[in-house]
Amino acid sequence: MQSNPFSLDGMSILVTGASSGIGREVAVWLSRQGARIVAVARDAQRLEETLSQLHGEGHSVEVFDFLGGSDVSAWLKALSRNGSPFDGLVHAAGVQLPLPIRAMGLDHWETIFATNVTSGFSLIKAFRQKGVCRNPSSIVMLSSVMAQVAQPALIGYCASKGAVESMVRAAALELAREGIRVNAIAPGVIKTEMAQKLEGLVGEDAMAAIERKHPLGLGHPLDVAYAVNYLLSPAARWVTGTSLVVDGGYLAE
């Protein structure tokens, strides 16, 4: 029995969306817990800022665009050859892109799904390749409470996060025999740039109403990072195929 089953000491973790918001906070927190981080995003300058905040040594950054048409499996295979097999994957990259139905075109819809769903599938498929991950290992996908409830102008976001949670359940069943656990985290509204953009769309009064729906107030990126820590750690060795809600009581209303 481990003395600290929540420890990530010595683990190698890939974190996408690590240039800002939840992804950056997750990368920083996991590094504080002893993990070696490979931080992934599209913005090289912001990634370097993340790298400067990581604790410990051996971390690296990778500029990668999941919408750019590159082979995700080949890329991840090369990463593992250059470093070492991964113990965990956190897919925090995603978009919200609020827009009412009457104004949404198919291209807008497809961008949301490509970013939030297809990229996740590509990573799951790539991660399970021989030599890319250890046995056991853990995948954590970022979902949202919007997978279960809804807000106006978020039809694409809600649908994509519902798809993420269904994908997680199916992948968990299929990959259990390979020693890979697959879970999601469903946050409520977190104080990030994405939340600021939402406020700019709906206005201060509507945003205040959304905040009141969270009995414990709006969340912080670190609240999500703590949950990610748990799902990556040996403490969650019997947890797979689920979505862990971290929402300040939003869904209890």
C-alpha positions in Angstrom: 0.0 0.0 0.0 1.4 3.4 -1.0 2.0 5.8 1.8 0.4 8.6 -0.3 -1.9 7.2 -3.0 -2.5 10.7 -4.3 1.1 11.2 -5.2 2.2 11.8 -8.8 5.9 11.7 -8.1 7.9 10.5 -11.1 4.9 10.3 -13.4 5.0 11.6 -17.0 1.8 13.6 -17.9 0.7 15.2 -21.2 -1.5 18.2 -20.7 -3.2 19.9 -23.7 -4.6 23.4 -23.6 -1.8 24.2 -21.3 -1.2 27.8 -22.5 -4.0 29.3 -20.3 -6.9 28.8 -18.0 -7.6 25.4 -16.6 -5.0 23.7 -18.7 -2.2 25.9 -17.4 -3.3 25.5 -13.8 -3.5 21.8 -14.2 0.0 21.6 -15.6 1.4 23.8 -12.8 -0.3 21.9 -10.0 0.7 18.5 -11.4 4.3 19.7 -11.6 4.1 20.6 -7.9 3.0 17.1 -7.2 6.2 15.7 -8.7 5.0 14.9 -12.3 7.0 15.6 -15.4 4.9 17.7 -17.7 4.7 17.8 -21.5 2.6 21.0 -22.0 0.7 21.2 -25.4 -1.0 24.1 -27.0 -1.0 26.2 -30.2 0.5 29.4 -28.8 4.3 29.1 -28.4 4.7 32.3 -26.4 2.0 31.4 -23.9 3.4 27.8 -23.6 6.8 29.3 -22.6 5.0 31.3 -19.9 3.5 28.1 -18.6 6.9 26.4 -18.7 8.4 29.1 -16.6 5.7 28.4 -13.9 6.3 24.7 -13.7 8.1 23.3 -10.6 10.9 20.8 -10.8 12.9 19.7 -13.9 12.4 17.7 -17.1 9.4 19.5 -18.4 8.9 20.4 -22.0 6.4 22.1 -24.4 5.0 21.1 -27.7 3.3 23.4 -30.1 0.5 21.4 -31.8 -2.8 22.3 -33.5 -5.4 19.6 -33.4 -7.3 21.3 -36.2 -4.2 21.5 -38.5 -4.6 18.1 -40.1 -1.5 16.5 -38.5 -1.3 12.8 -37.6 -1.9 12.8 -33.8 -0.9 9.1 -33.5 2.4 9.6 -35.2 3.1 12.8 -33.2 2.4 11.1 -29.9 4.4 8.1 -30.8 7.4 10.3 -31.6 7.0 12.2 -28.3 7.1 8.9 -26.3 10.2 7.8 -28.2 12.0 11.1 -27.4 11.1 11.0 -23.8 9.4 8.0 -22.0 6.0 6.4 -22.0 3.3 8.5 -20.4 1.5 7.7 -17.2 -1.4 10.1 -17.9 -3.1 12.4 -20.4 -5.2 15.4 -19.6 -7.1 16.9 -22.5 -8.0 20.4 -21.4 -8.0 22.0 -24.8 -11.5 23.2 -25.9 -13.7 26.0 -27.1 -17.1 27.3 -26.2 -17.9 29.8 -29.1 -21.3 30.9 -27.8 -23.8 31.7 -30.7 -27.6 31.5 -30.9 -29.0 28.8 -33.2 -30.3 31.4 -35.7 -26.8 32.7 -36.3 -24.9 29.4 -36.2 -23.6 27.9 -39.4 -22.5 24.4 -40.0 -18.8 25.5 -40.1 -19.2 26.9 -36.6 -20.8 23.7 -35.4 -18.0 21.6 -36.9 -15.3 23.7 -35.4 -16.7 23.1 -31.9 -17.0 19.4 -32.5 -13.5 19.1 -34.1 -12.0 20.9 -31.1 -13.9 19.4 -28.2 -14.7 15.9 -29.5 -12.7 14.7 -32.5 -9.4 15.9 -30.9 -10.2 13.9 -27.8 -10.9 10.7 -29.8 -7.6 11.2 -31.7 -5.7 11.5 -28.5 -7.4 8.5 -26.9 -6.6 6.4 -30.0 -3.0 7.7 -30.1 -2.4 7.3 -26.3 -3.2 3.5 -26.3 -0.5 2.7 -28.9 2.2 0.3 -27.8 5.0 2.2 -26.1 3.1 5.5 -25.7 1.6 4.8 -22.3 2.4 2.6 -19.3 0.2 0.0 -17.7 -1.5 1.2 -15.7 -2.2 4.7 -16.9 -5.0 7.3 -16.9 -6.8 9.6 -19.3 -8.8 12.6 -18.1 -11.0 14.6 -20.5 -12.5 18.0 -19.7 -16.3 18.0 -20.0 -18.7 20.5 -18.4 -22.0 20.6 -16.5 -23.3 21.7 -19.8 -23.3 18.1 -20.8 -26.3 17.6 -18.5 -28.0 21.0 -18.5 -28.0 24.0 -20.9 -27.8 27.7 -21.4 -29.1 29.7 -24.4 -26.5 30.2 -27.2 -24.5 27.2 -26.1 -26.1 24.4 -28.2 -22.8 23.4 -29.9 -20.9 23.4 -26.6 -23.6 21.5 -24.8 -23.8 18.9 -27.5 -20.0 18.5 -27.8 -19.6 18.0 -24.0 -22.4 15.4 -24.0 -20.5 13.6 -26.7 -17.3 13.8 -24.7 -18.9 12.0 -21.7 -20.4 9.3 -23.9 -17.0 8.8 -25.5 -15.4 8.5 -22.1 -17.7 5.7 -21.0 -17.2 3.7 -24.2 -13.4 4.2 -24.2 -13.3 3.2 -20.5 -14.9 -0.2 -21.2 -12.7 -0.9 -24.2 -9.4 0.1 -22.7 -9.8 -1.4 -19.2 -8.2 -4.6 -20.4 -5.2 -2.5 -21.5 -4.8 -1.0 -18.0 -6.0 2.5 -19.2 -8.6 4.3 -17.1 -10.7 6.9 -18.9 -12.7 9.6 -17.0 -14.0 13.1 -17.4 -14.3 16.1 -15.2 -17.4 18.3 -15.5 -16.8 21.8 -14.1 -19.3 24.5 -13.5 -18.4 28.0 -14.5 -14.7 28.6 -13.7 -13.1 32.0 -13.6 -11.1 31.9 -16.8 -10.8 33.8 -20.1 -13.6 31.6 -21.4 -15.9 32.8 -18.6 -15.0 36.4 -19.4 -15.9 35.9 -23.0 -19.3 34.5 -21.9 -19.9 37.5 -19.7 -19.1 39.8 -22.7 -21.8 38.0 -24.7 -24.6 37.7 -22.1 -23.9 40.8 -20.1 -23.1 41.5 -16.4 -26.7 40.9 -15.1 -27.0 37.5 -16.8 -23.6 36.5 -15.6 -24.5 37.5 -12.1 -27.6 35.3 -12.4 -25.3 32.4 -13.5 -23.1 32.9 -10.5 -26.0 32.8 -8.2 -26.8 29.3 -9.5 -23.5 28.2 -8.0 -24.2 27.9 -4.2 -20.5 27.9 -3.5 -19.8 30.7 -6.0 -17.8 30.4 -9.3 -14.9 28.0 -9.3 -11.2 28.6 -9.8 -8.9 26.6 -12.2 -7.2 25.1 -9.1 -10.4 23.4 -8.1 -10.4 21.5 -11.3 -6.6 20.7 -11.0 -7.2 19.1 -7.6 -9.8 16.8 -9.2 -7.5 16.0 -12.1 -4.8 15.1 -9.6 -7.1 12.5 -8.0 -8.2 10.9 -11.3 -4.5 10.5 -12.4 -3.3 9.1 -9.1 -3.3 5.6 -7.8 -6.0 6.7 -5.4 -8.5 6.5 -8.3 -7.3 3.0 -9.5 -10.9 1.7 -9.3 -12.5 4.7 -11.0 -13.2 4.6 -14.7 -15.9 5.5 -17.2 -17.3 8.3 -15.0 -17.6 12.1 -15.1 -16.6 13.8 -11.8 -18.7 16.9 -11.3 -16.8 19.9 -9.8 -19.4 22.7 -9.9 -19.9 24.4 -6.6 -23.4 22.9 -6.3 -24.7 24.0 -9.7 -26.3 20.7 -10.6 -27.9 20.4 -7.1 -30.3 23.3 -7.9 
